[in-house]
Amino acid sequence: MRQLVGSCPATDGRAAFELAGMYDSIGFEAEAGAEYERALALGLTEDRHAQLAVQYGSTLRNLGRLDEAISVLQTTPTHVTTGCAPQLVLALALHSAGRKDEALQVAPNTQIDTLPRYQRSMRNYSAALTEQPTSDEP
């Protein structure tokens, strides 16, 4: 893979993206993270950028950089090439960060719009997971 990347122009973000994916696949998250950052700096097409967000968010989570992972995943736009994958990785990152109610809330939210009915109820149930209880004390 490094040879292929070496044959690409140094300004080609796709090469860095593909190299990052290879590093991810073999468990070299630190190297993957650096290549994802390089790919972002060089620029990518919309579909590859969407894929990068999922992969980079997952890598950041694996590296223990949870706040960064959550930030990347929360700002990832919806794209046909990734479906609800950003939200699923976000749920994992939130869970890893100890934000379990928020993590659980992501799951129904990814599917509510696909339901033929019960959307309002599911939105309310989901929202209740992170609502702060009200105190009856004056």
NORHU-V299394 format. One record per pair of residues at least 4 apart in sequence whose C-alpha atoms are under 8 Angstrom apart, sorted by the first residue. I is the first residue (numbers start at 1). J is the second residue. D is the distance in Angstrom with one decimal. If there is no record, write none. Layout:
{{I | J | D} {I | J | D}}
This chain:
{{1 | 5 | 6.2} {1 | 19 | 6.5} {1 | 22 | 7.5} {2 | 6 | 5.9} {2 | 19 | 7.0} {3 | 7 | 6.4} {4 | 8 | 6.8} {4 | 15 | 8.0} {5 | 15 | 5.2} {5 | 16 | 7.2} {5 | 19 | 7.0} {6 | 10 | 7.8} {8 | 12 | 6.6} {8 | 15 | 6.7} {11 | 42 | 6.0} {12 | 16 | 7.2} {12 | 39 | 7.8} {12 | 42 | 6.5} {12 | 43 | 7.7} {13 | 17 | 6.2} {13 | 38 | 7.2} {13 | 39 | 4.3} {13 | 40 | 7.0} {13 | 41 | 7.7} {13 | 42 | 4.8} {13 | 43 | 5.3} {13 | 44 | 5.7} {14 | 18 | 6.1} {14 | 39 | 6.7} {14 | 44 | 6.4} {14 | 48 | 7.8} {15 | 19 | 6.1} {15 | 39 | 7.6} {16 | 20 | 6.0} {16 | 35 | 5.3} {16 | 36 | 6.6} {16 | 38 | 6.4} {16 | 39 | 5.0} {17 | 21 | 6.3} {17 | 35 | 6.5} {17 | 36 | 5.7} {17 | 39 | 5.4} {17 | 52 | 7.1} {18 | 22 | 6.3} {19 | 23 | 6.3} {19 | 32 | 7.4} {19 | 35 | 6.8} {20 | 24 | 6.1} {20 | 31 | 7.0} {20 | 32 | 4.2} {20 | 33 | 6.9} {20 | 34 | 7.7} {20 | 35 | 5.0} {20 | 36 | 5.7} {21 | 25 | 6.1} {21 | 32 | 6.7} {21 | 55 | 7.5} {22 | 26 | 6.6} {22 | 32 | 7.7} {23 | 27 | 6.3} {23 | 28 | 5.0} {23 | 29 | 6.6} {23 | 31 | 6.3} {23 | 32 | 5.0} {24 | 28 | 5.6} {24 | 29 | 5.5} {24 | 32 | 5.5} {24 | 59 | 7.3} {28 | 32 | 6.2} {29 | 33 | 6.0} {29 | 59 | 5.8} {29 | 60 | 8.0} {29 | 62 | 7.2} {29 | 63 | 6.8} {30 | 34 | 6.5} {30 | 63 | 7.2} {31 | 35 | 6.4} {32 | 36 | 6.1} {32 | 56 | 8.0} {32 | 59 | 7.3} {33 | 37 | 6.2} {33 | 56 | 6.5} {33 | 59 | 6.5} {33 | 60 | 7.1} {34 | 38 | 6.3} {35 | 39 | 6.1} {36 | 40 | 6.2} {36 | 52 | 7.0} {36 | 56 | 6.3} {37 | 41 | 6.3} {38 | 42 | 6.2} {39 | 43 | 6.0} {39 | 44 | 6.9} {40 | 44 | 6.8} {40 | 49 | 7.7} {44 | 48 | 6.0} {44 | 49 | 5.6} {45 | 49 | 6.0} {46 | 50 | 6.2} {47 | 51 | 6.4} {47 | 79 | 7.0} {47 | 81 | 6.3} {48 | 52 | 5.9} {49 | 53 | 6.2} {50 | 54 | 6.8} {50 | 76 | 6.9} {50 | 77 | 7.2} {50 | 78 | 7.7} {50 | 79 | 6.4} {50 | 81 | 7.4} {50 | 82 | 6.7} {51 | 55 | 6.3} {51 | 81 | 7.2} {51 | 82 | 6.3} {52 | 56 | 5.6} {53 | 57 | 5.7} {53 | 72 | 6.5} {53 | 73 | 6.6} {53 | 76 | 6.4} {53 | 86 | 7.4} {54 | 58 | 6.2} {54 | 73 | 6.9} {54 | 82 | 7.8} {54 | 85 | 6.7} {54 | 86 | 5.2} {54 | 89 | 6.9} {55 | 59 | 6.2} {56 | 60 | 6.0} {56 | 69 | 7.6} {57 | 61 | 6.2} {57 | 68 | 7.7} {57 | 69 | 4.5} {57 | 70 | 7.2} {57 | 72 | 6.0} {57 | 73 | 6.0} {57 | 89 | 7.1} {57 | 90 | 7.7} {58 | 62 | 6.3} {58 | 69 | 6.9} {58 | 89 | 6.3} {58 | 93 | 7.7} {59 | 63 | 6.2} {59 | 69 | 7.9} {60 | 64 | 6.3} {60 | 65 | 5.1} {60 | 66 | 6.5} {60 | 68 | 6.7} {60 | 69 | 5.1} {61 | 65 | 5.6} {61 | 66 | 5.2} {61 | 69 | 5.6} {61 | 93 | 5.8} {61 | 96 | 7.7} {65 | 69 | 6.2} {66 | 70 | 6.1} {66 | 93 | 6.1} {66 | 94 | 7.7} {66 | 96 | 7.4} {66 | 97 | 6.2} {67 | 71 | 6.1} {67 | 97 | 7.9} {68 | 72 | 6.1} {69 | 73 | 6.1} {69 | 90 | 7.6} {69 | 93 | 6.6} {70 | 74 | 5.9} {70 | 90 | 6.0} {70 | 93 | 6.2} {70 | 94 | 6.8} {71 | 75 | 6.3} {72 | 76 | 6.3} {73 | 86 | 5.7} {73 | 87 | 7.0} {73 | 89 | 7.4} {73 | 90 | 5.6} {74 | 86 | 7.9} {74 | 87 | 7.7} {74 | 90 | 7.1} {76 | 86 | 6.9} {78 | 82 | 7.5} {78 | 83 | 6.9} {78 | 84 | 7.6} {79 | 83 | 6.1} {82 | 86 | 7.1} {84 | 88 | 6.4} {84 | 110 | 6.4} {85 | 89 | 6.2} {86 | 90 | 6.0} {87 | 91 | 6.1} {87 | 106 | 6.5} {87 | 107 | 7.6} {87 | 110 | 6.8} {88 | 92 | 6.5} {88 | 106 | 7.3} {88 | 107 | 7.0} {89 | 93 | 6.2} {90 | 94 | 6.0} {90 | 103 | 7.3} {90 | 106 | 7.7} {91 | 95 | 6.1} {91 | 102 | 7.4} {91 | 103 | 4.2} {91 | 104 | 6.8} {91 | 106 | 5.9} {91 | 107 | 7.2} {92 | 96 | 6.1} {92 | 103 | 6.7} {93 | 97 | 6.2} {93 | 103 | 7.7} {94 | 98 | 6.4} {94 | 99 | 5.1} {94 | 100 | 6.5} {94 | 102 | 6.6} {94 | 103 | 5.1} {95 | 99 | 5.3} {95 | 100 | 4.8} {95 | 102 | 7.8} {95 | 103 | 5.4} {99 | 103 | 6.2} {100 | 104 | 6.1} {101 | 105 | 6.1} {101 | 129 | 5.7} {101 | 130 | 6.0} {102 | 106 | 6.5} {102 | 129 | 7.1} {102 | 130 | 6.3} {103 | 107 | 7.3} {104 | 108 | 7.7} {104 | 129 | 7.8} {105 | 109 | 6.5} {105 | 126 | 5.3} {105 | 127 | 7.2} {105 | 129 | 6.3} {105 | 130 | 7.7} {106 | 110 | 6.3} {107 | 111 | 7.1} {108 | 112 | 6.0} {108 | 122 | 7.2} {108 | 126 | 6.7} {109 | 113 | 7.9} {109 | 123 | 7.2} {109 | 126 | 7.1} {111 | 115 | 6.9} {112 | 119 | 5.6} {112 | 122 | 6.7} {112 | 123 | 7.2} {113 | 119 | 6.9} {115 | 119 | 6.3} {118 | 122 | 6.1} {119 | 123 | 6.1} {120 | 124 | 6.3} {121 | 125 | 6.1} {122 | 126 | 6.0} {123 | 127 | 6.0} {124 | 128 | 6.2} {125 | 129 | 6.8} {126 | 130 | 7.8} {127 | 131 | 6.5}}
